[in-house]
């Protein structure tokens, strides 16, 4: 960790906590790039608000996020009573929480009303009724929360801290929202977007350092996906290393893994071809890269420990754009003897961290470039999960595909322009990967 980065980060965190506790405005917004310590900030803010005597409701977007935050708070402060408000469904929360004596779980808000901190999903909070609102709320992953979900819970609290990553996937909606495009009350907008549109005076902060991304990745991810809110890596070149005890066999998979270990990035390029989404050759190539990572005695060196850490299945992940692609890769890895490698879509990998990631490029083998595959947030998630290296598997021809299919989405008056532009972000990433390309035979 560079001393300057640590000082900058601490200064911003202190300002966030000061404004959360003392600002006259009802809200504080914190923009966080990937791996900037967002969850750590939320946990610290929760503890300080509880210590100040403010009853706190904490809102997250998924049950997994809720369980993780409850576990983190209880681990950081075992004496702080924390409520986990859950649904009435079977197995509504992670059994890991039962190991914490300070955690109380219930499906009834009244059972947790006297606790200083209560955590649940936005969907569960929307059903809660109260005569006396909570003095304070923290909304985690606020950029992934739709504005209609915020409206459903806004009456439950007086003040709030909103924390999220503006560069990742937009809120998900199962129905079209075109009829509201450009309107101030568009329910498909992010909670933060709508909040700032109506409350421009709110205090806004930006965490300036990514503690996850290595020096080799922070510059690209910052410039491609956060051009107006740049950030730096918390580590310097050389602070992290990835080595392999077994030498390369000369295969394309081994060569691209060695390139990624040396530079932080690797592109395994397959011959240009239009393919089905579950491209068998691409799936096999991904499996070959994972096999190379896990059978050559990989060792990860970093600032967390003077001793290297073995590269295991738990520290490797594969990211895809579609669930059927993830299922195909998962089956191939299970057959190859690597069933514990995490394989999932960008939506489900969001917020997670691994030593090495392998990415099946969203535009690989496609005949067109749709808005789904061009969404900058999807590529941002896939390119920002790693601490050491990222290997991308893709068929050749994506740059030409982008040029032949410029954005043709309809222009909607009054609607906020999505930025960064997915077309430009894809070109920026491809330009970097071009310098670290290994082509298959």
N, C-alpha and C positions, 0 to 999 in steps of 0.2 A: 504494500500500500504506500502510495506517495503521501508525504506529510501535507503537501499543499492540498491534495484532493480531500484528505481527511478534515482539514481545517475548513474548507469551503462547505463540505457536507454538514459538518457540525453547526456551522453558522446558520445555514438554511433551516435545519431542524429546530434550532433554538428559536428562530423567528416564527416558524410555524406554531410551535407550542405556545409562544408568547401571545400570538394573535388568537389562537384557539381559546386561551384562557381569558384574555383581556380586551380583544378587539371589540369596538362598539357595533360592528356589523354582525349580522346573524349567521354569516357563513364564511368559511375559509376554504379555498380550493388549492390542492397540491397536485401538480403535474409530476409524474414519476416515469422516467425512462425504464427500460427493462433492467431488472436486477439492481435497482437503486436503493433498496432497503425500505420499500413501501410497507411491507408487513411489519417490519421492525418499528417503523414510525407509528403505525396504527397501534401496536401493542404498547409502546411507550406513552402515546397520547392517552390511551385508555387508562393506564395506571396513574398518570398524573391527574387526569380529570377525577378519577375515583379518590385519589389522595386529597384533592381540593374539595371533596364533598359533593360533587355533581353526579347525580344519578345519570347513567349513560346507557343508551340503547345503541348497539352496534349492528349495522346492516351490511350483509354481504349478499352476493348474487347466487351462490350455489351452496348446497349442504356441505360439500367438501371444503369450500372456503371457510364456512362457519366453523366446522370442526377443527380446521387447522388454526384459526384464530383463537378459539377457546383453549386449545392445547398450548399454544404459544403463551397466552396470557397466564394460564395456570402454572406453566413451567417457570416463567419469569418471576411470578409473584405468588407462591403457594399459599399465602395467607389472605389473598384477595378473593372474596366470594364471587363466583362468576356463574350466571345462569345461562343454560343452553335451552332456548325455546325451540321445540321441535314439533313435527306433525304427529298425527295419530296413526301413521302407517307403521307396519312392522319394521323393526330395525331402523329407526328414524335418524340415528346418529352413530358415529364411530364408537365402538366399544372401548377404544383407547381412552376416552374421556372418563370412564368409570374408575380409572386408576388415580384420578386426581380427587383428593378429599375436598378441595375447595369448589369443585364444580357440582352444581345442582341442575338436574335435567327435568323438564316437564313440558307437557303439551298445553298447559294452562298458564296464561300470563299472570294470573293472580297468585300462583304458587311462587313466582319469582319476583313479585313486585317490590319487595323490600331490599333486594340485592342491589349493590352499587353498579354492577355491569351485567347487562343481559344481551345475548347475541343470538341473532337468527337471520333467516333469509328475508329478502324484500317481500317475497310472496307470502311468507308466514306473517310478517309484520302488518301486511295489508288487511288482515282479518282481526287485528287487535283493536279493541276499543278502550279508551281511557278518559276519565274525567279530568285527570291532572297530567299534562304532557311531561315527557322527560325534559329536563333542563338542557340536555346535550345529546347529540347523536354523532356517530362517525359512520360515514357511508364509504365502504371499501369497494374498489373496482367501479368507481362512479361513472367512468366513461363507457362501461359495458352495461350500464343500467339505462333502460328506456325512460323517457321523461314521464310517461304515464305511470310507470312503477313508482317514481319519485312522488308524483301527485297523490298516489294512494297512501303513502306513509307520512307525507309532509306535515299533517296535522298532529302527529304524535310527539314532535319535539320542537323546542324553541330555538335552538342554535345547532349548527352542524359543521363538522369538518369533512370535506369531500376529498378523497384520495383516489387517484387512478392514473392509468397510462393512456395518454391521448393518441399514441401511435399504433395501437393494436386494433383488434377486431371491433367493428361497430356493433351496437346492440342488435340482437337477433329478433326478427319478427317473422311469424309464420304467414302473415297476410300482407298484401300490398298496402302501402300507405301513400300512394301517389296523390290521392285527393286532398291530403293535408300538406303536401310539399310547399315550402315557402311560407307557411303560416307560423305564427309565433307559438301556437299550441300544437305543433306537429308531434303526435305521440311517439313517433319512431325515432325522434332525435335523442341523443344521449342526455342523461340527467344533467350533466355539467353544461352541455350546449344550451339547453333551455334555461338553466339557472342563470348563466352569465348573460343570456340575451335579455333577461328581465331584471337583472341585478348587477349592472356593470361595475358598481362600487365595491363589490366583494374583494377581500384580500386574496391575492393569488401568488403562489410560490412555485418554484421549480427545483426539484432535487437535481443537482448538477453532476452527479457521479454515478456510474454503473459499477457496482462491486462484482457483478457476475461476468460481464463481458470482458475478455482480455484486451490488451492494448491493440492486438491485431484486428479486433472486430468492432470496437467502440466507434472508431472513426467512420467506418463504412455505414454502420447502422444509424449513427447520428446524422450523417450528411444525407443519406437516402430517405430516412423516415422521420427525422426530427430537424429539418433544416432551419426552422425558426426558433427551436428550443434545444440548441446543441448541448451535448454532455460529453464527458471524458471517461476514460476507464480509471478505476481506482488502483490499478496496477500498472507497472512500467514494463516495457519490453524486456523479456528475460526473467521476470518474476515467476512465470509459469512455464513449465516444459512438459512435453509428452514424448516419452521414449518407448521403444519396443526392444525386448531382449532378443527376439528372433529376427534375423535378417529378412529382407524382402525376397520373395520367390521370383520376382520379376513380373508377376501378374498385374493386370491393370488395377485390380482392387488394392493390392499391396502398395503399388506406386502412388495411388491417389491418397491412401492413408498416410504414407510417408510425407507426401507433400502437405497434407493438412497438419500433420504433427510439427512440421518445420515452419509453416507460415500461418497456420490458423484456419486456412481455407483450402478446399479441394473440390474440383468439379470432375466427375466421371462422366464423360460425354459419350453417349451411344450414337450410332448412325442415325441420320435424319429419316424419320418415317412417321406417318400418321398411324396411330394405334388406338385400340380400345383403352378405356381409363385404367383397367387393371393390366396394363402392358406386361406380359409375362417376362420379357427380357429385362425390363426395368426393375421388376420385382426381384428377379434373380440377381441383378446387379446390386441392388440394395442389400440383399442377403449376403452376397459375397463380401461387400464392404464391412458389414457387421462381423462376419466370420473372421476377416483379417484383423479387425480391432480386438477381438476377444480371444484369439488363439496364438497371438504372438508375444504374450507377456507384457502387455502395456502397463506403463507406470506413469502416474500423473504427479508432477511436482508443483507445489504452489506455496503461497504465502501463509496458508493456514497451519501448516505443519512442516517441520524440518525433514520429516520422513516422507518418502513417496507413498502414494496410495495406488493399490492395484486397480486397473481398469476392469470392472466387473459388469455383468449384465445390468445390474441396478443403476449403473452410472452411464448407460448408453441409451439413447432414445431414437426412434425413427418417426419423422413427421410427414404427413400426407395432407392433401387437400380434401379427399373424400373418404367416407367410411368404408366403401368397398375396397379401395386401395389399401387402407390400413388392415382390413381383414385378410387380403391376399398376402401382404407382407408378413402379418402375424403367423399365418399358416406356414409360409416358407421358412420362417425362423424357427418355429416349433419343430418342423421336420428336420432342420439342420442342427437341432439340439440347443437352441437359445430361446426357450419359452418365456424367460423372465425379462427380456428386453421390452421396454415400454414402446408400444406402437400405437399412435393415435393421430387424430386430425389436429390441425392447428387450434381449432376451437377448444379442444380438451387439453391440449398441452400448454395453453396460455397460463402463465404464472408459475410454471414448473422450471426446474433447473437440472442440468446434467453436465457431465464432464465433456462428452462428445455427442453430437447429434448427426444423424444421417437424414437428409431431406430429399424426398421425391418431388422435383420441381412441379408446381401447379400447372405449368404450361407445357410440360414434356409430352411430345407426341400429339399435341392437339392440332386440329385443322383451323381453329379460331381462337380468339382471345376475348372471352366474355367478361362482363363486369365482375362476376364471381371470382374468376381466376386472376383478374387484374387487381383485385382489392389489395391495396398496399398493406393493410393490417394483417392479412393472412401471411404474406411473405415476411413481414416484420416479425411475427411470432415465430415462424419456422427458422428464421435466421438469427434469433436472439435467445435461444435456450441454452447455449453452451458456455462452459467456463474455459475450455481449452481449444476445441476445434470443431468445425462444421464441414461435412462432406455433402455435396449436392450431386444427385444423380439426375441426369437430364438428357434427352435426345437433342441432337444438334438442330439448328434452325429456329430457335426461339427468338433471336434478335430480328430475323427477317419476318417472323410471324407478327411481332410487335409492330414493325413498320408497315406491314400489309393490313393490319387491323387497328387503325387508330381509334381512339375513343369516339363512339357514336351515340352515347347516351343522350336522351332528350334534355334540353336546357329548361330548368324550372325556375320561373321568376321568383325572386325572394329567397330561394333555397340556398343554404350555406354550401359553398363549394368544398367538396371533399378534398382534403390535402393531408399528406402529399399525394400527388397524382400517381396512380398505380403504374402507368406506362413509364413514367420517368424513373420511378423507384426500381422497376424491373431492369431497365437499361443500366442503372447505376450498379446494381448487384451483378449483372452479367459482365460488365466491364471489369469489375474486380476479379470475378471468377475466371475470366479469360486468361489471367496471368498464372492460374494454378490448375490448368486443365490437363487431364490425362484422358486420352481417347482409347476406346476399346478397339480391338482388332476387327 
